Amino acid sequence: MTVARGSKETDADERVVQSYRLDDQIGFLLRVANQRHTALFMARMVGGLTPPQFATLARLREVGPCSQNRLGRLVYLDAATIKGVVDRLIGRGFVMTADDPLDRRRRAVGLTESGMAIAEEAIEAAKVISAATLEPLEPDEREQMVRLLKKIS
């Protein structure tokens, strides 16, 4: 249907369009920023690690061995996803499982020597990736961005 300019319907349609611009929406902007960051990550991360694999290795480096369930919570992955990530990392020789000394009903996930080495190398790459992601911002804006993202996370 075509409506002549200046009609009441056109004015109403324009107000509706003006009231919601996709380019001004936080969810859309976060997705676009995440796509940019992911492209930088995939181009620069060592060892072909994916973001969930990197997060898993980095978190294990921080906390040491822990249950797969706890590890999933620490990297914000559901049980099925963390299981797949851990299985792939086991297959690559980066993590291993053993009986949890605190609870024999559980298995603890921990880094192998090669897992610790790749985690260290990946963390250095991640620093460069983070800097590239935030590069368009001024130094004070970078700190503010991280602070604000932590606040809404």
Number of C-alpha atoms within 10 A of each C-alpha: 3 5 9 9 9 8 10 11 12 14 12 11 12 11 11 11 11 10 9 10 9 12 10 9 10 10 11 12 13 11 11 13 14 13 12 13 17 16 13 17 22 14 11 16 20 18 11 13 18 15 14 17 20 23 19 26 28 21 18 22 16 9 11 14 20 21 18 19 18 15 27 22 12 14 18 14 17 12 14 10 13 22 16 12 18 24 15 14 20 18 11 11 14 21 23 18 19 14 13 15 11 11 10 10 9 16 19 22 23 26 24 15 12 13 22 18 12 20 26 15 14 22 17 13 16 19 11 15 21 14 13 15 19 17 11 10 14 10 11 8 12 17 12 13 14 11 11 11 9 9 8 6 5
